[in-house]
């Protein structure tokens, strides 16, 4: 039996330890915001945080996670008011929206490590996330806006 710590809650898991964390999250624990994209860890749709770092949940087995802290899109904020989520909404980033939870999770990790990234840093950090609709320019603008919103919240600027 493994205890999975997801969004600050402990969940007992006694299924296949080789199951990708994506399927444990979606099918067993019902955290369905994390999406299945390619199944090979290449597109970024399945991105979640493990101890604050972005990982591809489709390629990470439950056994590799143990009791580390997992954060899904549902765990960013109770009301969808995380600065990155606010920026995504303000700029109407999604087109189809399928990849956006992974995009948001990658953007949050970027801003945690680099609160004021430039375009090149954003492009580099987000290069592992594919958006088939091509909303990359809106994603970049939203990350800049989220950076400004986060700085305002922290009392800067």
C-alpha angles and dihedrals in degrees: 000000000000126000110221115202104210121173091340095309127108116231125186112229121190102161131099109327090207092059112116111254088239092069094043089053097044105032104030106026095030097230092145099168090089108083135213111233118154105347091226102081093252107109104046098226090122096051117145131159123257108194088339097310122109116247135173104249094196091064100037117086120220089242090064092055104051112160096337117129114269120193121192129187087269089059098056093083138341094232102033090254101127107131091248092051090047091051092048089053096043092053096037090232102173123081103175090357098213097122096036100097088057091044091051093048091051091047092051091052091049093052092046089058098034114023094188109032123176123226094270092051091048093049091049094047093046097042092101092060117084122206111189090195091058099235092152095123091052090046091054092048091048092052090053090049092047089051090054092045092050091049090050091050090051090052098253131126 
